[in-house]
C-alpha cells in the first residue's frame, strides 16, 4: 500500500483516498486579480481540491540578461521578458488577498515557489504544501531547503531523467517523508505520444513508499482520466477561462466545462476501480439466475449409477442444478435417485458432492 499522508489539513492522499485534483491557474489570470478570483471560484465550483498559482521573485529567479532580453512573442505583455513577467506577477499583498478569497470560497490555495525567496514567502503565508515545478526538479539546493521546511511537497518531473528523479527522491526523503512525484512532460500543448503514462508504473516500482501522480499538459481529459486508472493519486491540470487569451499555457489548459467533466470522470473511474477480489457480486445474481448454466443429464441415469463425463452436459436449466464449473467433480460419484434425460442434476442427487466456494 503506498504511503498515505495529509497533503492539506483534513485531506489525505494515497492509499484509497480520492485523487487530489489541482487546478493550475499559474499565470493564466492575465495579471488581473479579479480574473484570478474568478478562476479560484471556477476551480471550486468544478470540484477541484486546490487552486494553484506560480510565485516568483523575479530578480532571484532570473539573471539580469534574461530579464532584459527582448520579448516580441504574440503572448508578450511587455517589450522585454522582465516587463512581461512583471505584468503577470502578483505582489505579496495580492497573494494574501487571493489566499483569503480561496479560504472564503472553500478551496485549498498554494503556489509553485519558482525560486528560493518565493518559497520563503509561501512558507510565511502558511500554504498547505509546496509545489515544485519541473524546472526546479534538478535544483538540489532548492529541494533540500524546501524539504527542510517540513511542509508536504508535490514535485513535477518534466525535463528530467529517471536517474535525476532517483536523486530527487533521495534528497527530499532525507528531510521530509511527505511528498509525491508527478509524471510530467514539459510541452504546451503535449502530443499524446510524448505523455508516457507508463512512467507512472515505473515510478510506482521505483518509489513504492510515496504516492505517485500526474501533471498533464495535453488537450482534453481522456489521458488524465487514464492516469488515475493507472494509480495517480494527484492530478494537476492547467485551467483557463478562455483558451483564446494571450499566453502560451492557455492552449494546454482546460476551460470550466472541461475541468468539471474531468473531475466528474475521475470520480466515476475511482468508483469503478472497486475491489481486486474477483467473485460473483450480489448485483450479478439476477443475471446468473436467468443465464447461468448448470449440469444436466445427457441421457437417462438410473439410481446407483457411477457418473461418467459422457452422461453429463451443461445448459441453462430449470431448476438450476449443480454449477457448470463443478462438472468434473461429479465424475466417479454415484447418483442416489433416477435422473431423466435433459433434467437438471441437483446437489442432493449425487452422493458426496460438495459445492465449490465461489459459485
ROPA-41861 format. One record per residue (C-alpha): residue number from 1; residue in one letter; x, y, z. Coordinates in steps of 0.001 Angstrom, whole numbers. Example, Ala and Ser with C-alpha at 12.3 -4.5 7.8 and 13.67 -1.06 7.14 Angstrom:
! residues 2
+-----+----+---------+---------+---------+
|   i | aa |      px |      py |      pz |
+-----+----+---------+---------+---------+
|   1 |  A |   12300 |   -4500 |    7800 |
|   2 |  S |   13670 |   -1060 |    7140 |
+-----+----+---------+---------+---------+
***
This chain:
! residues 359
+-----+----+---------+---------+---------+
|   i | aa |      px |      py |      pz |
+-----+----+---------+---------+---------+
|   1 |  X |       0 |       0 |       0 |
|   2 |  X |    1535 |    3342 |    -980 |
|   3 |  X |    2276 |    5804 |    1785 |
|   4 |  X |    -629 |    7954 |    2834 |
|   5 |  X |    -169 |   11437 |    4201 |
|   6 |  X |   -2123 |   14626 |    4757 |
|   7 |  X |   -1366 |   16940 |    1857 |
|   8 |  X |   -3726 |   19639 |    3137 |
|   9 |  X |   -5443 |   19887 |    6534 |
|  10 |  X |   -8036 |   17126 |    6679 |
|  11 |  X |   -7232 |   15953 |    3143 |
|  12 |  X |   -5020 |   12853 |    2963 |
|  13 |  X |   -3714 |   11425 |    -301 |
|  14 |  X |   -2502 |    7978 |   -1272 |
|  15 |  X |   -3980 |    4579 |    -498 |
|  16 |  X |   -7705 |    4512 |   -1168 |
|  17 |  X |   -8232 |    8239 |    -699 |
|  18 |  X |   -9736 |   10154 |   -3646 |
|  19 |  X |   -7331 |   11591 |   -6193 |
|  20 |  X |   -6306 |   15123 |   -5205 |
|  21 |  X |   -7050 |   17475 |   -8092 |
|  22 |  X |   -5022 |   20653 |   -8544 |
|  23 |  X |   -6396 |   23378 |  -10798 |
|  24 |  X |   -3232 |   25088 |  -12023 |
|  25 |  X |   -4175 |   28721 |  -12623 |
|  26 |  X |    -496 |   29590 |  -12962 |
|  27 |  X |    -334 |   32921 |  -14753 |
|  28 |  X |   -3434 |   32430 |  -16880 |
|  29 |  X |   -5040 |   35265 |  -14902 |
|  30 |  X |   -3558 |   37837 |  -17323 |
|  31 |  X |   -2130 |   39795 |  -14380 |
|  32 |  X |   -5653 |   40744 |  -13222 |
|  33 |  X |   -6519 |   39869 |   -9626 |
|  34 |  X |  -10246 |   39917 |  -10303 |
|  35 |  X |   -9793 |   37339 |  -13080 |
|  36 |  X |   -7667 |   35327 |  -10647 |
|  37 |  X |  -10517 |   35335 |   -8144 |
|  38 |  X |  -12985 |   34236 |  -10814 |
|  39 |  X |  -10651 |   31350 |  -11632 |
|  40 |  X |  -10414 |   30334 |   -7979 |
|  41 |  X |  -14205 |   30281 |   -7748 |
|  42 |  X |  -14412 |   28369 |  -11016 |
|  43 |  X |  -11987 |   25730 |   -9708 |
|  44 |  X |  -14086 |   25340 |   -6567 |
|  45 |  X |  -17353 |   25143 |   -8500 |
|  46 |  X |  -15918 |   22451 |  -10784 |
|  47 |  X |  -14904 |   20298 |   -7828 |
|  48 |  X |  -11118 |   20804 |   -7712 |
|  49 |  X |   -9360 |   20356 |   -4381 |
|  50 |  X |   -6833 |   23152 |   -4802 |
|  51 |  X |   -6286 |   26337 |   -6789 |
|  52 |  X |   -2598 |   26841 |   -7560 |
|  53 |  X |    -589 |   29806 |   -8807 |
|  54 |  X |    3088 |   30437 |   -9650 |
|  55 |  X |    5069 |   32767 |   -7390 |
|  56 |  X |    8396 |   34281 |   -8413 |
|  57 |  X |   10775 |   36830 |   -7003 |
|  58 |  X |   11908 |   37792 |  -10478 |
|  59 |  X |   15393 |   39111 |   -9669 |
|  60 |  X |   16102 |   35885 |   -7802 |
|  61 |  X |   14646 |   33574 |  -10421 |
|  62 |  X |   16205 |   35254 |  -13496 |
|  63 |  X |   19528 |   36904 |  -14112 |
|  64 |  X |   19698 |   40448 |  -15434 |
|  65 |  X |   20256 |   39474 |  -19056 |
|  66 |  X |   17286 |   37111 |  -19035 |
|  67 |  X |   15009 |   39898 |  -17783 |
|  68 |  X |   16355 |   42450 |  -20263 |
|  69 |  X |   16137 |   40316 |  -23398 |
|  70 |  X |   13596 |   41492 |  -25992 |
|  71 |  X |   10316 |   39589 |  -25911 |
|  72 |  X |    8302 |   40034 |  -29083 |
|  73 |  X |    6117 |   36928 |  -28897 |
|  74 |  X |    2397 |   37257 |  -29603 |
|  75 |  X |    1962 |   36317 |  -25940 |
|  76 |  X |    4087 |   39195 |  -24655 |
|  77 |  X |    2862 |   41694 |  -22077 |
|  78 |  X |    5955 |   43905 |  -22468 |
|  79 |  X |    8901 |   44780 |  -24661 |
|  80 |  X |   11304 |   42722 |  -22559 |
|  81 |  X |   10879 |   39409 |  -20814 |
|  82 |  X |   11191 |   41196 |  -17494 |
|  83 |  X |    8345 |   43577 |  -18342 |
|  84 |  X |    6270 |   40617 |  -19459 |
|  85 |  X |    6850 |   38689 |  -16236 |
|  86 |  X |    6288 |   41743 |  -14013 |
|  87 |  X |    2890 |   42280 |  -15602 |
|  88 |  X |    1894 |   38717 |  -14640 |
|  89 |  X |    3394 |   38698 |  -11145 |
|  90 |  X |    1153 |   39421 |   -8160 |
|  91 |  X |    2560 |   41237 |   -5132 |
|  92 |  X |    2791 |   39711 |   -1665 |
|  93 |  X |    -246 |   41712 |    -621 |
|  94 |  X |   -2223 |   40421 |   -3604 |
|  95 |  X |   -1223 |   36844 |   -2780 |
|  96 |  X |   -2567 |   37279 |     725 |
|  97 |  X |   -5782 |   38657 |    -762 |
|  98 |  X |   -6105 |   35653 |   -3077 |
|  99 |  X |   -5367 |   33255 |    -238 |
| 100 |  X |   -8077 |   34877 |    1870 |
| 101 |  X |  -10546 |   34672 |   -1016 |
| 102 |  X |   -9782 |   30974 |   -1571 |
| 103 |  X |  -10478 |   30315 |    2115 |
| 104 |  X |  -13797 |   32152 |    1811 |
| 105 |  X |  -14960 |   30028 |   -1125 |
| 106 |  X |  -13645 |   26837 |     473 |
| 107 |  X |  -10757 |   25625 |   -1675 |
| 108 |  X |   -7129 |   24992 |    -766 |
| 109 |  X |   -4665 |   27591 |   -2052 |
| 110 |  X |    -986 |   27232 |   -2878 |
| 111 |  X |    1608 |   28139 |   -5496 |
| 112 |  X |    4739 |   26834 |   -7116 |
| 113 |  X |    7658 |   28608 |   -5496 |
| 114 |  X |    9725 |   29360 |   -8594 |
| 115 |  X |   12821 |   30329 |   -6588 |
| 116 |  X |   14060 |   30099 |   -3009 |
| 117 |  X |   12787 |   33543 |   -1987 |
| 118 |  X |    9346 |   32691 |   -3327 |
| 119 |  X |    9379 |   29539 |   -1202 |
| 120 |  X |   10239 |   31666 |    1842 |
| 121 |  X |    7221 |   33872 |    1164 |
| 122 |  X |    4888 |   30909 |     632 |
| 123 |  X |    6152 |   29398 |    3885 |
| 124 |  X |    5454 |   32713 |    5604 |
| 125 |  X |    1816 |   32770 |    4454 |
| 126 |  X |    1379 |   29151 |    5550 |
| 127 |  X |     415 |   27387 |    2322 |
| 128 |  X |    -587 |   23761 |    2974 |
| 129 |  X |    2046 |   22312 |     635 |
| 130 |  X |    4849 |   23390 |   -1675 |
| 131 |  X |    4618 |   22656 |   -5392 |
| 132 |  X |    7988 |   22165 |   -7074 |
| 133 |  X |    7907 |   22998 |  -10776 |
| 134 |  X |    9684 |   20730 |  -13253 |
| 135 |  X |   12348 |   23374 |  -13851 |
| 136 |  X |   13438 |   23035 |  -10200 |
| 137 |  X |   13348 |   19247 |  -10004 |
| 138 |  X |   17123 |   19088 |  -10522 |
| 139 |  X |   17807 |   22171 |   -8367 |
| 140 |  X |   19065 |   20155 |   -5425 |
| 141 |  X |   19979 |   23033 |   -3052 |
| 142 |  X |   16445 |   24368 |   -3588 |
| 143 |  X |   14922 |   20926 |   -2990 |
| 144 |  X |   16903 |   20426 |     201 |
| 145 |  X |   15987 |   23822 |    1644 |
| 146 |  X |   12335 |   23378 |     712 |
| 147 |  X |   12153 |   19858 |    2145 |
| 148 |  X |   13670 |   21016 |    5445 |
| 149 |  X |   10745 |   23382 |    5990 |
| 150 |  X |    8611 |   20340 |    6744 |
| 151 |  X |    5598 |   21068 |    4575 |
| 152 |  X |    4325 |   18378 |    2203 |
| 153 |  X |    5722 |   18650 |   -1320 |
| 154 |  X |    4343 |   17913 |   -4796 |
| 155 |  X |    7199 |   17570 |   -7282 |
| 156 |  X |    6814 |   17597 |  -11073 |
| 157 |  X |    9316 |   15631 |  -13145 |
| 158 |  X |    9272 |   17262 |  -16590 |
| 159 |  X |   12585 |   17536 |  -18481 |
| 160 |  X |   14267 |   15052 |  -16093 |
| 161 |  X |   15715 |   11548 |  -16400 |
| 162 |  X |   14912 |    8609 |  -14129 |
| 163 |  X |   18373 |    8903 |  -12604 |
| 164 |  X |   17685 |   12536 |  -11715 |
| 165 |  X |   14315 |   11620 |  -10198 |
| 166 |  X |   16025 |    8941 |   -8106 |
| 167 |  X |   18297 |   11665 |   -6778 |
| 168 |  X |   15276 |   13915 |   -6176 |
| 169 |  X |   13685 |   11138 |   -4135 |
| 170 |  X |   16810 |   10579 |   -2053 |
| 171 |  X |   17388 |   14296 |   -1488 |
| 172 |  X |   13858 |   15046 |    -312 |
| 173 |  X |   13421 |   11793 |    1629 |
| 174 |  X |   16348 |   12654 |    3907 |
| 175 |  X |   14431 |   15628 |    5276 |
| 176 |  X |   10759 |   15098 |    4522 |
| 177 |  X |    8710 |   11917 |    4097 |
| 178 |  X |    5545 |   13651 |    2943 |
| 179 |  X |    5960 |   14176 |    -778 |
| 180 |  X |    4675 |   12927 |   -4098 |
| 181 |  X |    6287 |   12848 |   -7540 |
| 182 |  X |    4227 |   13574 |  -10648 |
| 183 |  X |    4910 |   12181 |  -14109 |
| 184 |  X |    5093 |   15206 |  -16401 |
| 185 |  X |    6269 |   16143 |  -19887 |
| 186 |  X |    7031 |   19845 |  -20270 |
| 187 |  X |    5495 |   20786 |  -23609 |
| 188 |  X |    2448 |   23021 |  -24170 |
| 189 |  X |     286 |   21522 |  -25580 |
| 190 |  X |    1526 |   17968 |  -25287 |
| 191 |  X |    1133 |   15352 |  -28020 |
| 192 |  X |    -258 |   12016 |  -26753 |
| 193 |  X |    2833 |   10143 |  -27970 |
| 194 |  X |    5000 |   12124 |  -25530 |
| 195 |  X |    2811 |   11665 |  -22442 |
| 196 |  X |    4412 |    8346 |  -21431 |
| 197 |  X |    1856 |    7239 |  -18871 |
| 198 |  X |    3900 |    4051 |  -18386 |
| 199 |  X |    6335 |    6158 |  -16365 |
| 200 |  X |    3660 |    6235 |  -13644 |
| 201 |  X |    4063 |    2465 |  -13301 |
| 202 |  X |    7863 |    2783 |  -13243 |
| 203 |  X |    7673 |    5461 |  -10551 |
| 204 |  X |    5385 |    3194 |   -8513 |
| 205 |  X |    8025 |     441 |   -8726 |
| 206 |  X |   10978 |    2739 |   -8013 |
| 207 |  X |    9331 |    4661 |   -5173 |
| 208 |  X |    6806 |    2290 |   -3567 |
| 209 |  X |    6556 |    4249 |    -312 |
| 210 |  X |    5255 |    7531 |   -1798 |
| 211 |  X |    2114 |    8339 |   -3789 |
| 212 |  X |    2655 |    8955 |   -7500 |
| 213 |  X |     671 |   11463 |   -9552 |
| 214 |  X |     351 |   13082 |  -12959 |
| 215 |  X |     720 |   16649 |  -14219 |
| 216 |  X |    -775 |   16912 |  -17695 |
| 217 |  X |    -255 |   19452 |  -20472 |
| 218 |  X |   -2249 |   17621 |  -23131 |
| 219 |  X |   -5527 |   18773 |  -24621 |
| 220 |  X |   -8749 |   17118 |  -23500 |
| 221 |  X |   -9367 |   14952 |  -20447 |
| 222 |  X |   -9022 |   11314 |  -21524 |
| 223 |  X |   -5311 |   10948 |  -20771 |
| 224 |  X |   -5633 |   12427 |  -17285 |
| 225 |  X |   -8514 |   10054 |  -16523 |
| 226 |  X |   -6347 |    7152 |  -17715 |
| 227 |  X |   -3586 |    8311 |  -15350 |
| 228 |  X |   -5989 |    7936 |  -12429 |
| 229 |  X |   -6924 |    4440 |  -13602 |
| 230 |  X |   -3189 |    3661 |  -13521 |
| 231 |  X |   -2975 |    4783 |   -9910 |
| 232 |  X |   -2221 |    8523 |   -9989 |
| 233 |  X |   -3102 |    9941 |   -6566 |
| 234 |  X |   -2665 |   13585 |   -7579 |
| 235 |  X |   -3676 |   15127 |  -10901 |
| 236 |  X |   -2678 |   18648 |  -11896 |
| 237 |  X |   -4098 |   20385 |  -14958 |
| 238 |  X |   -3779 |   23965 |  -16178 |
| 239 |  X |   -7081 |   25835 |  -16289 |
| 240 |  X |   -8313 |   28931 |  -18082 |
| 241 |  X |  -11491 |   30917 |  -18564 |
| 242 |  X |  -10789 |   31299 |  -22294 |
| 243 |  X |   -8296 |   29381 |  -24442 |
| 244 |  X |   -8041 |   32286 |  -26872 |
| 245 |  X |   -6471 |   34600 |  -24268 |
| 246 |  X |   -2874 |   35749 |  -24552 |
| 247 |  X |    -371 |   33312 |  -23072 |
| 248 |  X |    1334 |   30083 |  -24083 |
| 249 |  X |    -360 |   27986 |  -21383 |
| 250 |  X |   -3963 |   28601 |  -22465 |
| 251 |  X |   -3834 |   26125 |  -25357 |
| 252 |  X |   -2928 |   23319 |  -22960 |
| 253 |  X |   -5484 |   24415 |  -20355 |
| 254 |  X |   -8989 |   23251 |  -19549 |
| 255 |  X |  -11945 |   25605 |  -19712 |
| 256 |  X |  -14564 |   25308 |  -16944 |
| 257 |  X |  -16770 |   22754 |  -18713 |
| 258 |  X |  -13740 |   20558 |  -19419 |
| 259 |  X |  -12449 |   20793 |  -15852 |
| 260 |  X |  -15876 |   19854 |  -14494 |
| 261 |  X |  -16051 |   16907 |  -16903 |
| 262 |  X |  -12546 |   15785 |  -15947 |
| 263 |  X |  -13337 |   15786 |  -12246 |
| 264 |  X |  -16653 |   14008 |  -12783 |
| 265 |  X |  -14879 |   11378 |  -14906 |
| 266 |  X |  -12125 |   10876 |  -12333 |
| 267 |  X |  -14657 |   10344 |   -9571 |
| 268 |  X |  -16531 |    7877 |  -11789 |
| 269 |  X |  -13343 |    5933 |  -12530 |
| 270 |  X |  -12479 |    5853 |   -8827 |
| 271 |  X |  -15855 |    4262 |   -8120 |
| 272 |  X |  -15279 |    1793 |  -10945 |
| 273 |  X |  -11850 |     722 |   -9640 |
| 274 |  X |  -13682 |   -1172 |   -6914 |
| 275 |  X |  -12166 |   -4291 |   -5393 |
| 276 |  X |   -9312 |   -6503 |   -6557 |
| 277 |  X |  -11197 |   -9592 |   -5306 |
| 278 |  X |  -12838 |  -11496 |   -8147 |
| 279 |  X |  -16128 |  -13056 |   -7072 |
| 280 |  X |  -19768 |  -13195 |   -8078 |
| 281 |  X |  -21328 |   -9971 |   -6827 |
| 282 |  X |  -24840 |   -9560 |   -5461 |
| 283 |  X |  -25705 |   -7388 |   -8464 |
| 284 |  X |  -24878 |  -10328 |  -10785 |
| 285 |  X |  -27281 |  -12796 |   -9168 |
| 286 |  X |  -30278 |  -11782 |  -11268 |
| 287 |  X |  -28302 |  -12345 |  -14472 |
| 288 |  X |  -26890 |  -15593 |  -13120 |
| 289 |  X |  -30364 |  -16798 |  -12227 |
| 290 |  X |  -31521 |  -16117 |  -15782 |
| 291 |  X |  -28500 |  -17115 |  -17863 |
| 292 |  X |  -26213 |  -19112 |  -15581 |
| 293 |  X |  -25588 |  -22663 |  -16756 |
| 294 |  X |  -25681 |  -25848 |  -14722 |
| 295 |  X |  -25216 |  -29590 |  -15147 |
| 296 |  X |  -27939 |  -31658 |  -16866 |
| 297 |  X |  -28256 |  -35316 |  -17761 |
| 298 |  X |  -27424 |  -36066 |  -21390 |
| 299 |  X |  -29067 |  -39436 |  -21005 |
| 300 |  X |  -31383 |  -41102 |  -18516 |
| 301 |  X |  -29301 |  -42006 |  -15447 |
| 302 |  X |  -30535 |  -44731 |  -13107 |
| 303 |  X |  -30176 |  -44692 |   -9343 |
| 304 |  X |  -26846 |  -46186 |   -8248 |
| 305 |  X |  -25049 |  -45287 |  -11485 |
| 306 |  X |  -21441 |  -44079 |  -11212 |
| 307 |  X |  -21256 |  -40908 |  -13281 |
| 308 |  X |  -19019 |  -40546 |  -16326 |
| 309 |  X |  -18416 |  -37354 |  -18241 |
| 310 |  X |  -20295 |  -38520 |  -21317 |
| 311 |  X |  -23501 |  -38735 |  -19232 |
| 312 |  X |  -23394 |  -35051 |  -18360 |
| 313 |  X |  -23934 |  -31786 |  -20225 |
| 314 |  X |  -24203 |  -28075 |  -19468 |
| 315 |  X |  -27287 |  -25942 |  -20199 |
| 316 |  X |  -29367 |  -23073 |  -18929 |
| 317 |  X |  -31781 |  -25210 |  -16954 |
| 318 |  X |  -34839 |  -25092 |  -14715 |
| 319 |  X |  -34390 |  -25630 |  -11901 |
| 320 |  X |  -30755 |  -24572 |  -11762 |
| 321 |  X |  -28664 |  -27556 |  -10805 |
| 322 |  X |  -25053 |  -28165 |   -9897 |
| 323 |  X |  -22879 |  -25287 |  -11241 |
| 324 |  X |  -21281 |  -25955 |  -14614 |
| 325 |  X |  -17843 |  -25382 |  -13103 |
| 326 |  X |  -18255 |  -28472 |  -10908 |
| 327 |  X |  -18928 |  -30927 |  -13744 |
| 328 |  X |  -15521 |  -32666 |  -13489 |
| 329 |  X |  -16013 |  -33074 |   -9747 |
| 330 |  X |  -19055 |  -35277 |  -10433 |
| 331 |  X |  -17166 |  -37901 |  -12436 |
| 332 |  X |  -16851 |  -41073 |  -10369 |
| 333 |  X |  -19616 |  -40150 |   -7920 |
| 334 |  X |  -22850 |  -42087 |   -7553 |
| 335 |  X |  -26379 |  -40826 |   -8133 |
| 336 |  X |  -28848 |  -41726 |   -5392 |
| 337 |  X |  -32017 |  -41409 |   -7500 |
| 338 |  X |  -33156 |  -41666 |  -11087 |
| 339 |  X |  -32416 |  -38654 |  -13321 |
| 340 |  X |  -34357 |  -38246 |  -16540 |
| 341 |  X |  -32660 |  -37205 |  -19779 |
| 342 |  X |  -32283 |  -33392 |  -20016 |
| 343 |  X |  -33211 |  -32883 |  -16363 |
| 344 |  X |  -31088 |  -30813 |  -14043 |
| 345 |  X |  -28632 |  -32697 |  -11862 |
| 346 |  X |  -29297 |  -31282 |   -8394 |
| 347 |  X |  -26821 |  -31353 |   -5484 |
| 348 |  X |  -28946 |  -33742 |   -3415 |
| 349 |  X |  -28949 |  -36305 |   -6272 |
| 350 |  X |  -25201 |  -37034 |   -6040 |
| 351 |  X |  -23554 |  -38759 |   -3074 |
| 352 |  X |  -20553 |  -36972 |   -1539 |
| 353 |  X |  -20930 |  -33890 |   -3743 |
| 354 |  X |  -19690 |  -30677 |   -2088 |
| 355 |  X |  -20193 |  -27430 |   -3974 |
| 356 |  X |  -17019 |  -25398 |   -4511 |
| 357 |  X |  -16823 |  -21932 |   -2979 |
| 358 |  X |  -17356 |  -19057 |   -5390 |
| 359 |  X |  -20359 |  -20404 |   -7289 |
+-----+----+---------+---------+---------+
***
